[in-house]
């Protein structure tokens, strides 16, 4: 895929992650739905200014739209969602989540589940 196509794919991924339709992003940018569609499919080459406006509208870092990788795996998509959520939180909230997740992982390490099944509770 071309660089323009990759950027379009990243715009589409980030737009969906935010929960915007093409129409909503087009409204935020002051362009037509067709323009957003053409951009996402690589049928038009956006200017750097347009890419900056897209990043601002989606509330993502500009670098997120240029991060090119092979077709994302479910793991990549889950990490993208986690990063998107955490970027919108305060530093104390992020530290709280990191501490909580660290404790959960430590508990999981010490008490592994057999074959991924839920632990049995009771006597």
C-alpha positions in Angstrom: 0.0 0.0 0.0 1.2 3.5 -0.8 2.1 6.0 2.0 -1.0 8.0 1.1 -3.1 4.8 1.4 -1.4 4.0 4.8 -2.2 7.5 6.1 -5.8 7.1 5.0 -6.0 3.7 6.7 -4.7 5.3 9.9 -7.2 8.1 9.7 -10.0 5.5 9.3 -8.7 3.5 12.3 -8.4 6.5 14.5 -11.8 7.9 13.4 -13.5 4.6 14.3 -11.6 4.5 17.6 -13.0 7.9 18.5 -16.5 6.8 17.4 -16.8 9.3 14.6 -18.7 8.6 11.4 -17.2 9.9 8.1 -19.9 12.5 8.2 -19.0 13.7 11.7 -15.3 14.0 10.8 -16.2 15.8 7.6 -18.3 18.2 9.6 -15.4 18.9 12.0 -13.1 19.5 9.1 -15.5 21.6 7.0 -15.3 19.2 4.0 -17.7 16.8 2.3 -18.2 13.2 3.3 -16.8 12.2 -0.1 -13.6 14.0 0.7 -13.1 12.0 3.9 -14.0 8.8 2.0 -11.4 9.6 -0.7 -8.8 10.4 1.9 -9.4 7.2 3.8 -9.2 5.1 0.7 -6.0 6.8 -0.6 -7.8 8.3 -3.6 -6.6 11.8 -2.7 -3.4 13.1 -1.2 -4.1 15.3 1.9 -1.9 18.3 2.6 0.1 18.4 5.8 -2.2 21.1 7.0 -5.2 18.8 6.4 -3.5 16.0 8.3 -2.9 18.4 11.2 -6.6 19.3 11.2 -7.6 15.7 11.2 -5.3 14.9 14.1 -6.8 17.9 16.0 -10.4 16.8 15.2 -9.7 13.3 16.3 -7.7 14.4 19.3 -4.7 12.3 18.4 -1.0 13.1 18.1 0.1 13.8 14.5 2.5 11.0 14.7 -0.4 8.5 15.2 -1.5 9.2 11.7 1.9 8.5 10.3 2.6 5.3 12.2 2.6 2.8 9.4 2.5 -0.9 10.1 1.2 -4.0 8.4 -2.5 -4.7 8.8 -3.2 -4.3 12.5 -3.8 -7.3 14.6 -6.5 -7.5 17.2 -3.6 -6.9 19.7 -2.6 -3.7 17.9 -6.2 -2.5 17.9 -6.7 -3.2 21.6 -3.4 -1.3 22.4 -4.5 1.6 20.2 -7.8 1.8 22.1 -6.0 1.7 25.5 -3.6 4.4 24.4 -6.5 6.5 23.1 -8.3 6.2 26.4 -5.3 6.9 28.6 -4.2 10.0 26.7 -7.4 11.6 27.8 -6.8 11.0 31.5 -4.8 13.0 34.1 -1.4 11.9 35.2 -2.7 10.7 38.6 -5.4 8.7 36.8 -2.8 7.1 34.5 -0.6 6.2 37.5 -3.6 4.7 39.2 -4.4 2.5 36.2 -0.7 1.5 35.8 -0.6 0.5 39.5 -3.9 -1.4 39.2 -2.9 -3.3 36.1 0.5 -4.1 37.6 -1.2 -5.6 40.6 -3.6 -7.6 38.4 -0.8 -9.0 36.3 1.2 -9.9 39.4 -1.9 -11.7 40.8 -2.3 -13.5 37.5 1.4 -14.6 37.6 1.1 -15.9 41.1 -2.3 -17.6 40.5 -2.5 -18.7 36.9 -5.7 -20.0 35.5 -5.6 -23.6 34.2 -6.2 -23.6 30.5 -7.6 -20.0 30.6 -10.6 -21.2 32.5 -12.1 -19.3 35.3 -11.1 -20.1 38.8 -13.5 -22.2 40.8 -14.9 -20.5 43.8 -16.3 -22.1 46.9 -15.2 -24.7 49.5 
